Amino acid sequence: MRDYLLAMVRALWWDERGTVTSHWYGLTYEKFFAGTHTVSMESTSVTSMLVLDTSTPDSDVDDFRDDVDAEVTTGSGYVTGGKNLPATPAWTVASPAAGQMAYDSPDQAWAASTITNAEAAVLFESTGTDTADELYLMSDFGSPVSTTNGTLTVVVDTNGWTFIDYLP
């Protein structure tokens, strides 16, 4: 079983939609595969937060929200710590195609916001404590995005936030 899971991880499709990239936080997924992770990614408490273009993520080391640097600060239309996704995210088998499984949710938006140089959205399991909020993935916008009393919308790709290709 362990070899199968490792093959599945190796087959992970690293999001290459133009210049937009997504990556997983490895230590969290290691817990999933080892059976020691106690919550589901299909939870009502999955939250997204915005980080600036100065953020320096490390997918091999970062595992909790307190490891994320350069979050957008509280201001007009944004509160530090992000906000829950607008609906419970879900893994869907045979999406976007046979032999694949997508992780998807509706788009996330911050209305009436003034945000400067947001570069990515980070999804995590919110417990309310930054040292216990486990990181799932980061979706990079490809270039910094700003709003001035406008709506910043993270448009989730038609293939979801990310997906796994589980056929060799």
Buried (B, 14 or more C-beta within 10 A) or exposed (E): EEEEBEEBBEBBBEBEEEEBBBBBBBBBBEBBBEEEBEEBBEBEBBBBBBBBBEBEBEBEEBBBBEBBEBBBEEEEBBEEBBBBBEEBBBBBEEBBEEEBBBBBBEEBBBEEBBBBBBBBBBBBBBBEEBEEBBBBBBBBBEEBBEBEEBEBBBEBBEBBBBBBBBEE
